[in-house]
Amino acid sequence: KWAMERIASIAVAAALVLAACSGDDSTNTAPDPTVAPTHVAVATTAGAATDTTDATSPPSVAEPPAATDADAGTLADLTAALDGAAEGCDPLDTRQCLLPFPSNAMRADGRVSFPADGMPVNSSGVSIDPTEWNRNDGFSPNTPILTYVAGLDPEASGLPTWTDLEGSLAEDSPVVLVNTATGERVPLWAELDAKAADAADRLLEIHPAVALDEGATYAVGLRGLVDGDGGAIEPSTAFRVYRDNLRTELTTIEDRRPAMEITFASLAGAGLARTELQLAWDFTVASTENIAGRLLHIRDDALAALGDAAPAFTITSALPGDDGSGIAIQVTGTFTVPNYLTADGAPGNRFFYGDNVEPTADAMPMQNGALEAPFTCNISDATAEGSEPAHLVQYGHGLLGEDTEVSAGNVRDFANEHNVVLCATKWAGMSDVDIGNAAATLAEFSNFPTMADRMQQGVLNQIFLGRVMTHADGLVSDPAFQRPDGTPLIDTAHLDFDGNSQGGIMGLMLTAVSPDIERAVLGVVGMNYSLLLSRSVDFETYESVMVPAYPNDLDRVLILALTQMLWDRGEGAGYVQHITSDPYPGTPAKDVLLHVAFGDWQVSELTAMIAAREVGATIHRPVTAAGRSREVEPGWGLETTTYPSSGSALVIWDSGSDPIPLANVPPSTSRDPHSDPRSDADVRAQKAAFLFDDTLVDVCSGKPCTADVRA
């Protein structure tokens, strides 16, 4: 999934205390983390993983330390920790009930099991309701990994940074993440939350540099962590009981011991000696079905009911554009989409599972009437005055915006330069009409499922717009999309996608599930809101609502990590693994072009790089001019684009802004280059060649790509 081969474990010996079971390799089912893996991988001289074990037999076993009884003092400390926490809390990290996060300590009977008393509480005393979270069979493939380490000195501890991801795979890395089934290590970076004002609320955040495999279980290991005086960080009492094999008579401790032994075994296979560990735990990633199943269900259900017909639509206006606008005719209207939300599908509504029905874990949404979605299409001067039918492109608008963004200057320029008709609808769930519900959610996150559900309905709306755009009985059948002689203004044989900012983030999702879109350009793109928000200047506005509601810095970081578990259902991060390979059933694979603004203030380029690794994109090199990138190896993990290319690629466009900060804070110096790439004619020319000629061309003449500063 990413160009450099994943580095496998360093050592072979692994302590496995449970009998190995054969299992299904499908990503559709999250495995039981208490079942031992059946093989261990080792590093070859080329860095590739080699299976050294018969798949039907367990690997050689390294015995854990001899069991001894915990002394009275240890038992007293452990009992006090358990007694002082709400039922179901994890004793490995007593700073907050759900820490370390994510953890299979919060998973039972194949489902997440967050305790209601352990969820964050807002300033009104309302605890987040875990019901929807507990329908998940695992955690986000894009999750931040969180724990509290008192007194941690990140520099003295040598935490791996995003500037040197290769360093996170070194034999002596203090932070290790390993797939327990394959032994493969995951590139990552680790940082202390720079936004926390109080050290007592400053979490250690570990960020995988790739999306984690759906349905897989991972072991986390920390070692070599020191405080400001150079002293080793002491492990928690509970962890020491497991690591040193100290026996207790506490059922909650002993029931978890077999799973902890598998964690120790997996980390030993990756070269981490048990005795050097300061903390370790495991977690299981949600399955493909758990993440995408609801959206795929409503898509397939709605399209099956539609059959070969075009969705019903109404043209409400077809008016000339303003003089000098480049728009010959602006067409607006509505189209009909099956509604899978409660009531009328407006902001604040949830998926509909039947009247007065509390959905089971595997329940799927049901159709609940229909809704009318708006659309706006612009017919450019070039199209109206020319003789060839225009290319047809579906456009995705930006953060909490609306379909009229299709009239932005750069979009009009693109349409006129390359004979394109672009149409857009609102991203339901993340459009201008959703702002009120978003604000309500920031004050009480039990409301977040309403956003996640409506975002999925919003993508269904987009799919139906695509069908209206391309069907012979769709838009092209209306005189507004015909010349006076009745010939079509648009070529309905092909549909492509172009989106910017949120349009790129959500565009990843739409591209993954659309049966009609062929190729996509995703401008100033990223994914994974739990990583993106703290690094975005846009979030500062919304923090003015969230901070008074959740004044504790630690709680806010944890809440964003929690929301990613549901956000995956409604943003690109949950679908990116299925765009260019392993496509969903009934969905063609697509190639995508990712455009990134160097130093972007709104969508961090770090999040775009993760997306690029997942879609197998190449990268334009030189990535930047010498000295501009903070990466040891700019574009790490991505092969170099060879032009002309027909595959997926990422291009970084530099318009002179300062590099992004090292810490998890927004940029604040120089200027925001977020809108520069789309405003540059060379960028638009590359976009057009990729979409309409199926070819990626080098418009930078072999040099670093630079974009003009937007006027």
Buried (B, 14 or more C-beta within 10 A) or exposed (E): BBBBEBBBBBBBEBBBBBEBEEEEEEBEBBBBBBBBBBBBBBBEEEEEBEBEBEEEEBBEEBEBEEEEEBEEEBBEBBBEBBEEBEEBBBBBBBBBBBBBBBBBBBBEEBBBBBBBBBBBBBEEEBBBBBEBBBBBBBBBBBBBBBBBBEEBBBEBBBBBBBBBBBBBBBEEBBBBBBBBBBBBBBBBBBBBBEBBEEEEBBBBBBBBBBBBBBBBBBBBBBBBBBBEEEEEBEBBBBBBBBBBBBEBEBEBBEEBBBBBBBBBBBBBBBBBEBEBBBBBBBBBBBBBBBBBBBBBBBBBBBBEEBEEEBBBBEBEEBEEBEEEBBBBBBBBBBBBBBBBBBEEBBBBBBBBBEEEEEBEEEBBBBEBEBBBBBBBBBBBBBBBEEEEBBBBBBBBBBBBBBBBBBBBBBBBBBBBBBBBBBBBBBBBBBBBBBEEBBEBBBBBBBBBBBBBBBBBBBBBBBBBBBBBBBBEBBBBBBEBBBBEEEEBBBBBEBBBBBBBBBBBBBBBBBBBBBBBBBBBBBBBBBBBBBBBBBBBBBBEEBBEBBBEBBEBBBBBBBBBBBBBBBBBBBBBBBBBBBBBEEBBEEBEBBBBBBBBBBBBBBBBBBBBBBBBBBBBBBBBBBBBEEEBBBBEBBBBBBBEBEBEBEBBBBBBBBBBBBBBBEEBBBBEEEBBBBBBBBBBBBBBBBBBBBBBEEEBBBBBEEEBBBBBBBE
